[in-house]
Amino acid sequence: MKRTKKEFNEALGVPDNIVNVARDAWNNFKREFERELYQGETEYEFTLRPSEPYQIADMPVKEINYKVELHPTSQVDEPEFIGFSVRGKVSRELEGERPIFLSVDKEGKTHMSVEIAVPEIWDEEEVMEFLNRNNVMSVSFFSHELKHEYDEFKRPHTSPEKRISYNSAKEMMATFPPLREFAFYLYFTHEIESLVRPTEVATALDEMGITKKQFVDFLFNNKTYKQLKEISEFSVEKMKKDLLEYVGEIRQMLEDVDDEYSDDMTDEEVVNRIMELTYITMVNKRGTEYLSMIVENPLEAFFGLPTRKSKWMDQYIKKISKYENNPMRFFDITEIDLHRIANKMMRKLAKLYDMAKNNPSD
């Protein structure tokens, strides 16, 4: 039996109507923000409610609460996006066999943040011209964030392990550039992000009116696809070579913080050591965050966890520290995982061909 267009799109990971909702929400956002925008003001909050609730597949969106921040800086000559994000509502459920976190607002309210870097001297016209010039990118960003909301709507029970691995990948980006790039790859290919990639690319496809004849060029030049291609070629050995360019700075840092550091260590040993410490730091941060998630009152932190929570904690620590005797193995295994995930996502994005418009001559 032939599937409908709606069924086919959803099979590709693109919920019904999400592109239309993202486009309409973006246009309404621009109109309202232009009314709110005032020279010198850098923080804005406003709420938009469509006359009829938006409908993304079976998820209603009754209102979108926006928080917009402009960041004047000497680092840019014209406005640039810093990022978009949705702020989930998280609650804890700690009464079962395993801890479960609930992260969906059943009332149909979305909370979206938009951050924009602007020159130190800026004006309203410059900001609005930037927003109008970047419609394709912005609608794609909107659909990306709305897909996060939809994923949480469909799977409201989220494991703390998944959320912590996602958070730690972002936190690991504050380090030497090659390790920061590695952390970004972990973030980019995390399940939470991978779920939104087809929607993000499908939105750009639709916004640009790409035909089937144009699809291959579009895909190969798409920023998301190119990033996945780069990740599919990631090499631990290349990362080590890149880290050698920072070996002087790494030595200084290790001398300050690492008891095992010695001036007699070779450059290669120094690089291996900073990678080992990266793994150890990641494990420690994940363990600390997990503990904070399952502690419900100060007495538990002071006197110790009850039996069932101690069991959860022990199981989690055992899981995340399995490479403690050989941290370098973590990087080798992760290289394989990054290749697998990136190649899988590229194949999935290639299937968006069927969402491209028919060629004019067809």
Wavefront OBJ file of the C-alpha trace (Angstrom):
o trace
v 0.000 0.000 0.000
v 1.411 3.372 -1.038
v 2.118 5.758 1.825
v 0.770 9.300 1.816
v 3.132 12.278 1.696
v 2.392 12.910 5.378
v 3.257 9.321 6.335
v 6.407 9.404 4.210
v 7.645 12.661 5.733
v 7.058 11.382 9.254
v 8.925 8.177 8.413
v 11.895 10.372 7.497
v 11.677 12.077 10.881
v 9.858 15.238 9.750
v 6.576 15.671 11.687
v 3.541 16.747 9.705
v 3.165 20.532 9.344
v 6.328 21.431 11.280
v 7.837 23.367 8.360
v 4.681 25.455 7.943
v 4.522 26.139 11.682
v 8.184 27.143 11.807
v 7.734 29.513 8.864
v 4.618 31.148 10.306
v 6.133 31.390 13.794
v 9.284 33.021 12.398
v 7.320 35.619 10.414
v 5.169 36.439 13.447
v 8.294 36.661 15.588
v 9.892 39.173 13.224
v 6.792 41.365 13.144
v 6.471 41.454 16.925
v 10.188 41.887 17.533
v 10.282 44.837 15.132
v 7.553 46.499 17.215
v 9.458 45.761 20.433
v 12.931 46.660 19.146
v 14.254 49.870 20.629
v 17.663 51.471 20.196
v 19.926 50.646 23.138
v 17.633 47.977 24.601
v 19.286 44.550 24.560
v 16.804 42.255 26.377
v 13.248 41.506 25.296
v 10.506 39.154 26.430
v 7.145 38.710 24.748
v 4.537 36.043 24.085
v 2.808 35.251 20.796
v -0.404 33.252 20.597
v -1.710 32.176 17.189
v -5.428 32.725 16.608
v -5.724 28.960 16.350
v -3.155 26.720 18.074
v -0.365 25.569 15.816
v -0.525 21.849 15.163
v 2.649 19.836 14.636
v 1.363 16.328 13.929
v -0.545 15.581 17.156
v 1.222 18.235 19.272
v -0.569 21.583 19.777
v 1.420 24.772 20.309
v -0.852 27.358 21.923
v 1.766 29.995 22.622
v 5.465 30.714 22.214
v 7.194 32.714 24.924
v 10.240 34.460 23.518
v 13.316 35.737 25.265
v 15.608 37.703 22.954
v 19.049 38.984 23.888
v 21.308 41.217 21.833
v 24.984 41.070 22.769
v 26.980 44.143 21.685
v 30.580 43.137 20.989
v 33.652 44.348 19.146
v 34.037 40.833 17.699
v 31.457 41.369 14.921
v 30.975 44.060 12.260
v 27.362 43.104 11.602
v 24.707 41.079 13.458
v 25.255 37.331 13.781
v 23.211 34.599 15.406
v 24.716 33.176 18.570
v 22.017 30.571 18.956
v 18.431 29.463 19.363
v 17.216 27.215 22.144
v 14.042 25.934 23.763
v 13.789 25.912 27.518
v 12.166 22.696 28.671
v 10.184 22.217 31.854
v 11.900 19.417 33.793
v 10.523 17.504 36.765
v 11.843 14.378 38.463
v 10.215 11.018 39.039
v 12.317 9.048 41.539
v 9.936 6.420 42.805
v 10.465 3.478 40.478
v 13.097 0.960 39.538
v 15.059 3.720 37.825
v 14.933 7.525 37.933
v 12.925 9.114 35.121
v 12.768 12.793 34.222
v 9.726 14.433 32.698
v 10.503 17.323 30.395
v 7.386 18.345 28.524
v 4.851 21.100 29.096
v 1.432 19.511 28.547
v -0.206 22.952 28.258
v 1.113 23.556 24.759
v 3.502 26.363 25.733
v 6.911 26.716 24.140
v 9.725 28.828 25.603
v 12.253 29.907 22.999
v 15.434 31.935 23.420
v 17.128 33.816 20.595
v 20.602 35.308 21.045
v 22.195 37.669 18.534
v 25.631 39.271 18.544
v 25.562 42.878 17.330
v 28.297 45.498 16.808
v 28.970 47.797 19.738
v 27.197 50.529 17.783
v 24.029 49.176 16.216
v 20.564 50.322 15.174
v 17.134 48.773 14.752
v 17.194 48.871 10.953
v 20.476 46.933 10.869
v 19.089 44.187 13.114
v 15.842 43.815 11.165
v 17.694 43.801 7.841
v 19.809 40.940 9.196
v 16.738 38.957 10.271
v 15.010 39.465 6.919
v 18.162 38.468 5.046
v 18.441 35.180 6.890
v 14.957 33.731 6.502
v 16.049 30.280 5.283
v 18.517 29.797 8.123
v 16.114 31.174 10.722
v 13.097 29.090 9.736
v 15.400 26.068 9.749
v 16.563 26.989 13.268
v 12.950 27.409 14.385
v 11.972 24.002 13.023
v 15.054 22.505 14.719
v 13.952 23.811 18.121
v 10.293 22.917 17.592
v 11.381 19.378 16.730
v 13.121 19.194 20.127
v 9.776 20.136 21.673
v 7.976 17.535 19.590
v 10.472 14.804 20.543
v 9.917 15.535 24.230
v 6.164 15.583 23.655
v 6.333 12.120 22.086
v 8.815 10.796 24.667
v 8.121 12.688 27.898
v 10.047 10.162 30.023
v 13.731 10.986 29.582
v 16.550 9.114 31.275
v 19.010 11.211 33.273
v 21.873 9.360 31.580
v 20.822 10.658 28.173
v 20.422 14.232 29.386
v 23.756 14.175 31.240
v 25.739 12.862 28.256
v 24.158 15.626 26.162
v 25.015 18.322 28.715
v 28.569 17.082 29.248
v 29.319 17.172 25.514
v 28.479 20.884 25.521
v 30.497 21.527 28.681
v 33.567 19.775 27.243
v 33.819 22.408 24.514
v 35.678 24.764 26.880
v 39.144 23.343 26.255
v 41.940 23.255 23.638
v 40.576 23.596 20.056
v 41.089 19.952 18.918
v 39.372 18.658 22.072
v 36.686 21.333 21.714
v 36.042 20.088 18.181
v 35.829 16.509 19.480
v 33.302 17.588 22.131
v 31.271 19.394 19.479
v 31.155 16.198 17.437
v 29.791 14.354 20.494
v 27.118 17.022 20.882
v 26.252 17.182 17.175
v 25.759 13.418 16.881
v 24.008 12.907 20.215
v 20.622 11.218 19.898
v 18.821 14.369 21.086
v 20.370 16.366 18.221
v 20.277 13.599 15.626
v 16.504 13.402 15.953
v 16.093 16.978 14.705
v 18.526 16.915 11.756
v 16.078 15.715 9.055
v 13.543 18.392 10.055
v 16.231 21.075 10.034
v 17.414 20.141 6.519
v 13.902 19.504 5.177
v 12.922 23.017 6.239
v 15.811 24.564 4.306
v 14.877 22.355 1.349
v 11.308 23.649 1.410
v 12.213 27.285 2.072
v 14.612 27.345 -0.888
v 12.133 25.617 -3.210
v 14.695 22.959 -4.150
v 13.721 20.687 -7.032
v 14.774 17.074 -7.428
v 17.258 18.145 -10.095
v 18.838 20.590 -7.639
v 18.795 18.227 -4.682
v 22.289 16.736 -4.885
v 23.956 20.158 -5.090
v 21.740 21.407 -2.274
v 22.567 18.445 -0.050
v 26.322 18.502 -0.605
v 26.393 22.224 0.170
v 24.076 22.030 3.157
v 25.864 23.024 6.369
v 24.441 20.106 8.378
v 25.382 17.532 5.747
v 28.896 18.958 5.413
v 29.314 18.838 9.188
v 28.284 15.185 9.217
v 30.706 14.473 6.378
v 33.487 16.030 8.434
v 32.534 13.960 11.463
v 32.508 10.781 9.359
v 36.190 11.437 8.633
v 37.217 12.170 12.231
v 40.480 10.545 13.309
v 41.886 10.209 16.813
v 45.380 10.174 15.341
v 44.751 13.468 13.559
v 43.374 14.960 16.775
v 46.603 13.976 18.538
v 48.677 15.649 15.824
v 46.546 18.778 16.090
v 47.006 18.817 19.870
v 50.779 18.816 19.392
v 50.409 22.385 18.095
v 49.255 23.382 21.594
v 51.749 21.277 23.530
v 53.396 24.286 25.187
v 50.076 25.526 26.575
v 49.121 21.985 27.584
v 52.384 21.536 29.475
v 51.751 24.757 31.378
v 48.246 23.642 32.304
v 49.386 20.168 33.387
v 52.159 21.669 35.478
v 49.530 23.693 37.338
v 46.912 20.983 37.882
v 48.296 17.480 37.349
v 50.421 15.696 39.956
v 51.465 13.094 37.386
v 52.988 15.642 35.035
v 56.780 15.714 34.613
v 59.053 17.915 32.505
v 60.626 14.690 31.235
v 57.434 13.669 29.440
v 57.636 13.645 25.638
v 55.224 15.783 23.624
v 53.297 12.653 22.679
v 52.997 11.657 26.334
v 51.750 15.146 27.176
v 49.056 14.887 24.504
v 48.000 11.459 25.760
v 47.832 12.813 29.296
v 45.553 15.735 28.422
v 43.267 13.290 26.621
v 43.238 11.010 29.678
v 42.388 13.974 31.899
v 39.616 14.985 29.493
v 38.040 11.561 29.929
v 38.480 11.638 33.730
v 36.988 15.144 33.929
v 34.033 14.086 31.806
v 33.341 11.077 34.050
v 33.607 13.208 37.198
v 31.275 15.875 35.841
v 28.727 13.293 34.738
v 28.845 11.620 38.136
v 28.386 14.927 39.942
v 25.454 15.916 37.745
v 23.788 12.531 38.174
v 24.112 12.835 41.956
v 22.561 16.304 41.900
v 19.651 14.948 39.851
v 18.751 12.151 42.256
v 19.291 14.054 45.529
v 15.972 15.429 46.746
v 16.985 17.091 50.001
v 20.169 18.282 51.787
v 20.021 15.393 54.265
v 20.659 12.882 51.495
v 23.750 14.781 50.404
v 25.014 15.065 53.983
v 24.189 11.649 55.488
v 24.284 9.557 52.327
v 21.846 8.242 49.764
v 19.181 5.681 50.618
v 19.826 2.142 49.379
v 17.976 2.286 46.075
v 19.601 5.593 45.106
v 23.032 4.298 46.092
v 22.384 1.389 43.750
v 21.447 3.771 40.928
v 24.593 5.790 41.583
v 26.857 2.729 41.656
v 25.401 1.391 38.426
v 25.794 4.732 36.675
v 29.389 5.244 37.814
v 30.262 1.722 36.716
v 28.777 2.413 33.293
v 30.507 5.738 32.634
v 33.906 4.753 34.070
v 34.377 1.488 32.211
v 37.502 2.870 30.524
v 39.105 4.163 33.722
v 42.047 1.739 33.327
v 42.487 2.656 29.680
v 41.047 6.136 28.947
v 42.520 6.202 25.449
v 40.210 3.322 24.555
v 37.292 5.725 25.057
v 38.520 7.881 22.180
v 39.083 4.901 19.880
v 35.572 3.545 20.531
v 34.075 7.003 20.128
v 35.780 7.410 16.743
v 33.957 4.284 15.543
v 30.650 5.538 16.964
v 31.033 8.967 15.351
v 31.661 7.392 11.944
v 28.645 5.101 12.323
v 26.244 7.822 13.433
v 27.417 10.394 10.874
v 27.175 7.949 7.963
v 23.737 6.804 9.098
v 22.510 10.412 9.290
v 23.916 11.282 5.859
v 22.051 8.329 4.354
v 18.882 9.487 6.096
v 19.258 13.043 4.824
v 19.756 11.718 1.290
v 16.262 10.218 1.503
v 14.844 13.754 1.746
v 15.168 13.728 -2.050
v 11.549 12.605 -2.204
v 10.498 15.801 -0.398
v 12.071 18.009 -3.084
v 9.748 19.611 -5.590
v 9.246 17.972 -8.953
v 11.319 19.396 -11.791
v 9.435 22.016 -13.870
v 9.538 19.804 -16.968
v 8.044 16.772 -15.161
l 1 2 3 4 5 6 7 8 9 10 11 12 13 14 15 16 17 18 19 20 21 22 23 24 25 26 27 28 29 30 31 32 33 34 35 36 37 38 39 40 41 42 43 44 45 46 47 48 49 50 51 52 53 54 55 56 57 58 59 60 61 62 63 64 65 66 67 68 69 70 71 72 73 74 75 76 77 78 79 80 81 82 83 84 85 86 87 88 89 90 91 92 93 94 95 96 97 98 99 100 101 102 103 104 105 106 107 108 109 110 111 112 113 114 115 116 117 118 119 120 121 122 123 124 125 126 127 128 129 130 131 132 133 134 135 136 137 138 139 140 141 142 143 144 145 146 147 148 149 150 151 152 153 154 155 156 157 158 159 160 161 162 163 164 165 166 167 168 169 170 171 172 173 174 175 176 177 178 179 180 181 182 183 184 185 186 187 188 189 190 191 192 193 194 195 196 197 198 199 200 201 202 203 204 205 206 207 208 209 210 211 212 213 214 215 216 217 218 219 220 221 222 223 224 225 226 227 228 229 230 231 232 233 234 235 236 237 238 239 240 241 242 243 244 245 246 247 248 249 250 251 252 253 254 255 256 257 258 259 260 261 262 263 264 265 266 267 268 269 270 271 272 273 274 275 276 277 278 279 280 281 282 283 284 285 286 287 288 289 290 291 292 293 294 295 296 297 298 299 300 301 302 303 304 305 306 307 308 309 310 311 312 313 314 315 316 317 318 319 320 321 322 323 324 325 326 327 328 329 330 331 332 333 334 335 336 337 338 339 340 341 342 343 344 345 346 347 348 349 350 351 352 353 354 355 356 357 358 359 360 361 362
